[in-house]
Amino acid sequence: MLPKLLAEIVAAETAKLWKGSVSLAVMLSLLGLASMAIIVGMIFVLTGLYLSLAETIPPWQAGMIVGGGVAFIAGVLLMVIARQGEDPPIKGIDNVSDQASDDPVGQLGSVLGNIVGKSNIKPSDIVLTVLISGIVLGASPSLRQQILTTLSEMAKSNDK
């Protein structure tokens, strides 16, 4: 009974996945065709602009005007794309929650969260650092012991 039910669920989910994959492939291919049509259209528009300018001014000046216009538009588009990748500023980063005020670990997390939030450190960098640190500490018992003794000595010196 359970294997049959599981097989039906897996078959239904597989069908949904294939349907979504096919629609995504169709959308991407139509997007590619639309992009190519826009590029061909822009080539014709720019060629027409160049030829109409070349009738009234020297051809090298017409080429410079059209090329400069294309470079300017490309620069504006690149700046817009670069701005899209920036993260919006985090509001309320200075507020420390009341829950963290009783717990020293919560206070440490709050302080570290504020520091990381104000810096330009990406979350993926933190994850990679923690992963590498875990691998190094897991592979080296002597390093683990050395860190533990250092931390205990630091705790003893702070208590005095």
N, C-alpha and C positions, 0 to 999 in steps of 0.2 A: 504494500500500500504506500509506504513512505518513498521507496525508490521511484514508483510510478509518478507520484505527486511531484517529486523533485525533478524528474525527467520532463514533466509537463511545464514546470516553472522555467527550467533551463531552456526548453524549446521556445517558450513564449518570449523570454528575454533575448534570446539569440535572434528571433525574428524582428524584434524591435530594434536591436542593434544593427542588423543588416538594412532595415528600412531607413534608419537614420544615416547610415553610411552612404547609401545610394543617394539619398536626397542631398547630403553634404557634397558628394562628388559632382552631382548635377549643378549645384549652386556654384561650386568652385570652377567648373568648366565654363559656365555662363559668365562668371566674373572674369575669367581669362579672355573670353571672346570679346566682352565689353571693353576690357582694357586695350586689347589690340585694335578695336574699332576707334577708340578715342585717340590712340597714338597715330593711326593712319589719318584721322581727321585733323589732328594737330599738324601733321606734316603738310597736308594740303593747305591749311590756313597759313602756316608760316611761309610756305613757298609762294602763295599768292601775295602775302604781305611784302616779301622780298622783291618779287617781280614788279609790284606796283610802286614800291619805293625806288627801284632801280631805274624806272622811267624818268623820275624827276631829279634824282641825285645820283652821284657816281656809285657804281655797284659795290665798291668796298665799303662805302659809308652805309649803304642799305644793309649789307651783311653785318656790319658792326651794330647797327641799331637793332636788327632782329636778334642777333646773337646775345647782345646785352640784355634785351628784354627777356629772352628765354632764361639767361643766367640769373636775372633778378627774380623772376617768378620761381625758379628752382630754389634759390636761396630762401625766399619767404616760405616756401613749402617745407624746406628742411628745418627752418626754425620752428614752424608750427608742429612738425613731427617731433622735434626734440623736446618741446614743451609738453607734449602729451605723455612723455615717459617720466616726468617728474612727479613725485608724490606730493599730495597736498599737505600743508602744515597741519600737525596734530594739535587740536584745541584742547585746553584743559590739562596740559601735560604737567603743570606745577602742582596740581591738586593731589594731596596724599589722602588715601581713603582712611576712614575711621577704623575699619577692620584691621588695617595693617599697623595701627598705632600700638596695639597690644602685643603683637607677634614680632619678635626681632627678625625672623626670616622674612616676614611680610614687609618689614621696613627696608630690609636689604633689597628685596625684589622691587620695591617701589623706587628706591634710589637708583638702582641699576636701570630700571625701566625708564626713568626720567633722563638718565645720562644717555642711554641708547636712543631714546626718542629724539633728543636734541642733536645727536650726531648724525653723520651721513652713513652710518653702518647699515648695510642691508641685512634683513633677516636671514637670507641665504648664507651670508658670511658667518653669522653667529652659529647657524646650524652646522656648517662645515667645520668651524673651530671646535665646537663641542664634540662632533663626531671624531675628529682626529685626536682630540684630547682623550676621549674615552678609549680609543684604540691604543694609544700610547700607554695610558695608565693600566689598561688591561694586559698589555703585553710585557710590562716591566714591573714586577713586584718590588724591586729595590727602589724604583722611583716612587712608587706608591708609599712605601715605608718612609722614605726621606721626606715626602710632602707631609705625611701625617706627623712626623716628629717636629718638623718646622712649624706646622700649625699649632701643635700643642705647646711648643716653646713660646710662640707668639701670644697664645692665650694666657700662659702663665705670667709673661712679662706685662701684659695689660692688666692683669688682676692685681699686681703689686703696687 
